[in-house]
């Protein structure tokens, strides 16, 4: 029965709800606390050239994004789960909270007022999303999972990366594991990236937020709603 189903309002995080990026928050933390600075340097030294190469189309953009997200876990290698959560708490408060877009938080609040369930679905780490989600009122979070062995981060992730089709699998896992009866036809999804096209195809109300060039082309072709969100500093 339709009345027994719940409606999702699915929000991507970076680029959609915030102007910030997780790697910048991690960098700010590690520099402030003077920890893992060599790991941070080697991570950036490896990935910034690949990022630049992807911009001039001599390296796969998708491969660059995947490697960027997967390798980010090395910046937590050796941290206990408790320490990892402490780092993410610092990043949330000191870095991300001022960068949250108030207009998008207003939309999120409107969905809450309508009784919709808020889902943060992002490529960011679940341990981080749980913290920021609790502060903005998310009902569910799903993202990339750090791998822990004997309560110590191994510096790797548990596949799949929450990216592209991996996001679809993780959203389906969220629904199945929580035994949710979701009305996807009337659910909403907000995102900014071409790689979120697969999530948009799952819901009846896809909304492109400041879409990248490829997503804008698809959104205009499919007649998906497009909205412009102002940077946090301008609101």
C-alpha positions as CSV (number, residue, x, y, z in Angstrom):
1,X,0.0,0.0,0.0
2,X,1.3,3.5,-0.9
3,X,0.4,4.9,2.4
4,X,2.7,2.4,4.1
5,X,5.7,3.5,2.1
6,X,8.2,6.2,3.1
7,X,9.6,8.9,0.8
8,X,13.3,9.5,0.6
9,X,14.9,12.9,0.2
10,X,18.4,11.8,-0.8
11,X,21.2,14.4,-0.6
12,X,24.8,14.1,-1.9
13,X,27.1,16.0,0.4
14,X,30.2,17.6,-1.1
15,X,29.2,20.0,-3.9
16,X,25.5,19.8,-2.9
17,X,25.0,20.5,0.7
18,X,28.5,22.1,1.2
19,X,31.2,24.0,-0.6
20,X,33.8,21.9,1.2
21,X,35.7,18.8,0.3
22,X,36.6,16.0,2.7
23,X,40.3,15.9,1.7
24,X,40.6,19.6,2.5
25,X,39.1,19.0,5.9
26,X,41.4,16.1,6.6
27,X,44.4,18.2,5.4
28,X,43.3,21.1,7.7
29,X,43.1,18.7,10.7
30,X,46.4,16.9,10.1
31,X,48.2,20.2,9.6
32,X,46.6,21.8,12.7
33,X,47.4,18.7,14.9
34,X,50.8,18.1,13.2
35,X,50.1,14.5,12.4
36,X,50.6,12.4,9.3
37,X,52.0,15.3,7.4
38,X,54.2,13.1,5.3
39,X,51.3,10.8,4.4
40,X,49.3,13.9,3.4
41,X,52.2,15.2,1.3
42,X,52.7,11.9,-0.5
43,X,48.9,11.5,-1.1
44,X,48.7,15.0,-2.7
45,X,51.9,14.5,-4.6
46,X,50.5,11.4,-6.2
47,X,47.0,12.6,-6.9
48,X,47.2,16.3,-7.9
49,X,49.2,15.4,-11.0
50,X,46.6,12.8,-11.9
51,X,43.8,15.3,-11.3
52,X,45.5,17.8,-13.6
53,X,46.0,15.1,-16.2
54,X,42.3,14.3,-16.0
55,X,41.5,17.9,-16.6
56,X,43.4,17.9,-19.9
57,X,41.9,14.5,-20.8
58,X,45.1,12.5,-20.8
59,X,44.0,10.5,-17.8
60,X,40.5,9.0,-17.1
61,X,38.4,11.4,-15.0
62,X,36.5,8.5,-13.5
63,X,39.6,6.5,-12.7
64,X,41.1,9.6,-11.1
65,X,38.0,10.1,-8.9
66,X,37.9,6.5,-7.8
67,X,41.6,6.5,-6.9
68,X,41.3,9.8,-5.1
69,X,38.5,8.5,-3.0
70,X,39.9,5.0,-2.3
71,X,43.4,6.2,-1.4
72,X,42.1,8.9,1.0
73,X,41.8,6.1,3.5
74,X,45.6,6.0,3.9
75,X,45.4,9.2,5.9
76,X,43.6,7.3,8.7
77,X,46.0,4.2,8.7
78,X,46.8,3.2,12.2
79,X,44.0,5.2,13.8
80,X,41.6,3.5,16.2
81,X,37.9,3.8,15.5
82,X,37.7,6.2,18.5
83,X,40.5,8.3,17.1
84,X,39.0,8.3,13.6
85,X,35.7,9.6,15.0
86,X,37.5,12.3,17.0
87,X,39.2,13.5,13.7
88,X,35.8,13.6,11.9
89,X,34.2,15.5,14.8
90,X,36.9,18.1,14.5
91,X,36.6,18.3,10.7
92,X,32.8,18.6,11.0
93,X,32.9,21.5,13.5
94,X,36.0,23.3,12.5
95,X,35.8,22.9,8.7
96,X,32.4,21.9,7.4
97,X,29.8,23.6,9.5
98,X,30.7,27.1,8.2
99,X,30.6,25.8,4.6
100,X,27.1,24.2,4.7
101,X,24.8,25.9,2.2
102,X,21.9,27.5,4.1
103,X,19.5,27.4,1.1
104,X,20.1,23.6,0.7
105,X,19.6,23.1,4.5
106,X,16.4,25.0,4.1
107,X,15.3,22.5,1.4
108,X,16.3,19.6,3.6
109,X,14.2,21.1,6.4
110,X,11.2,21.4,4.1
111,X,11.4,17.7,3.3
112,X,11.6,16.9,7.0
113,X,8.4,19.0,7.6
114,X,6.7,16.9,4.9
115,X,7.6,13.7,6.8
116,X,10.2,12.6,4.2
117,X,13.2,10.6,5.4
118,X,16.5,12.3,4.9
119,X,19.3,10.2,3.4
120,X,22.9,11.4,3.1
121,X,24.4,9.4,0.3
122,X,27.9,10.4,-0.4
123,X,31.4,9.2,-1.4
124,X,32.6,10.4,1.9
125,X,33.3,8.0,4.7
126,X,30.4,6.6,6.7
127,X,32.1,7.4,10.0
128,X,32.1,11.1,9.0
129,X,28.6,11.1,7.6
130,X,27.2,9.7,10.8
131,X,28.6,12.7,12.7
132,X,27.5,15.4,10.2
133,X,24.2,13.6,9.7
134,X,23.4,13.8,13.4
135,X,24.0,17.5,13.3
136,X,21.7,18.3,10.3
137,X,19.0,15.7,11.1
138,X,19.6,13.0,8.6
139,X,17.6,9.8,9.2
140,X,20.1,7.5,7.3
141,X,23.6,7.8,6.0
142,X,25.4,5.7,3.5
143,X,28.9,6.1,2.0
144,X,32.3,4.7,1.7
145,X,33.4,2.5,4.6
146,X,36.9,2.5,6.1
147,X,38.4,-1.0,6.8
148,X,39.3,-1.8,10.4
149,X,41.2,-4.8,11.7
150,X,41.2,-5.3,15.5
151,X,39.7,-1.8,15.8
152,X,42.6,-0.2,13.8
153,X,42.2,1.4,10.4
154,X,44.1,-0.5,7.7
155,X,44.3,2.5,5.4
156,X,42.0,0.9,2.9
157,X,38.3,0.9,2.2
158,X,35.6,-1.8,2.1
159,X,34.4,-2.0,-1.5
160,X,32.4,-0.7,-3.1
161,X,33.5,2.9,-3.2
162,X,30.3,5.1,-2.8
163,X,30.7,6.4,-6.4
164,X,28.8,5.9,-9.6
165,X,27.0,2.6,-9.7
166,X,28.6,1.8,-6.3
167,X,26.2,4.4,-4.8
168,X,23.2,2.5,-6.3
169,X,24.3,-0.7,-4.6
170,X,24.9,1.0,-1.3
171,X,21.5,2.7,-1.5
172,X,19.8,-0.7,-2.2
173,X,21.8,-2.2,0.7
174,X,20.6,0.6,3.0
175,X,17.0,-0.1,2.1
176,X,17.3,-3.9,2.4
177,X,19.3,-3.9,5.6
178,X,16.8,-1.6,7.3
179,X,13.8,-3.4,5.8
180,X,12.4,-0.1,4.5
181,X,9.4,0.1,2.3
182,X,10.4,3.1,0.1
183,X,8.3,4.8,-2.5
184,X,11.2,5.6,-4.9
185,X,8.8,6.9,-7.6
186,X,7.9,9.8,-5.3
187,X,11.3,10.2,-3.7
188,X,13.8,13.0,-4.3
189,X,17.5,13.1,-5.0
190,X,19.8,16.1,-5.0
191,X,23.3,16.0,-6.5
192,X,25.8,17.9,-8.6
193,X,27.8,15.3,-10.4
194,X,27.4,13.4,-13.7
195,X,28.3,10.3,-11.8
196,X,25.1,10.6,-9.8
197,X,23.0,10.0,-12.9
198,X,22.5,6.4,-11.7
199,X,20.9,7.6,-8.5
200,X,18.7,10.1,-10.4
201,X,17.4,7.3,-12.5
202,X,16.1,5.5,-9.4
203,X,13.8,8.3,-8.2
204,X,10.9,10.1,-9.5
205,X,12.1,13.6,-8.6
206,X,15.8,14.1,-9.5
207,X,17.2,17.6,-8.8
208,X,20.5,18.7,-10.2
209,X,22.2,21.2,-7.9
210,X,24.8,23.4,-9.6
211,X,25.3,20.5,-12.0
212,X,28.6,19.9,-13.8
213,X,28.6,20.2,-17.6
214,X,27.8,16.5,-18.3
215,X,25.0,16.4,-15.7
216,X,23.5,19.6,-17.0
217,X,23.3,18.2,-20.5
218,X,21.5,15.0,-19.2
219,X,19.3,17.0,-16.9
220,X,18.1,19.3,-19.7
221,X,17.6,16.3,-22.0
222,X,15.6,14.4,-19.4
223,X,13.9,17.6,-18.2
224,X,15.1,17.1,-14.7
225,X,14.8,20.0,-12.4
226,X,17.9,22.2,-12.1
227,X,18.6,24.6,-9.2
228,X,21.3,27.0,-8.4
229,X,22.6,27.0,-4.8
230,X,24.6,30.0,-3.6
231,X,28.0,29.4,-1.9
232,X,27.7,29.4,1.9
233,X,29.7,32.6,2.2
234,X,27.1,34.5,0.1
235,X,24.0,33.4,2.0
